[in-house]
Amino acid sequence: MDSKAKRRLAEVIRRRFTDGLTPTGFLRTKPAFWVRPKVHCLEFVHLHLFTFAPSFRVHFGVRVLNDTFPAAACQRT
């Protein structure tokens, strides 16, 4: 699959993913990142598109709002 077709297909999947997550309170904030704000934390979902195949890995997480890390994203330690 050429890269243009792969990107197009990935965006179709992301839009459908957005349609499924929106009723649960998640908002798409970046092309592959959805956030659901809560009182003291953010719940997030990130879709990682693999470079070698048109497939995804899904990351789920929670970020506490008073954490010193500057982004609401996965943090490697």
Number of C-alpha atoms within 10 A of each C-alpha: 9 6 12 9 11 16 14 11 12 18 14 12 13 17 14 11 15 17 14 11 17 14 9 9 13 20 18 21 10 9 11 18 19 22 22 18 15 13 7 9 15 18 18 21 21 20 18 13 16 10 10 8 10 14 12 14 9 10 13 12 14 17 19 14 16 8 10 7 12 7 10 18 19 15 9 4 3
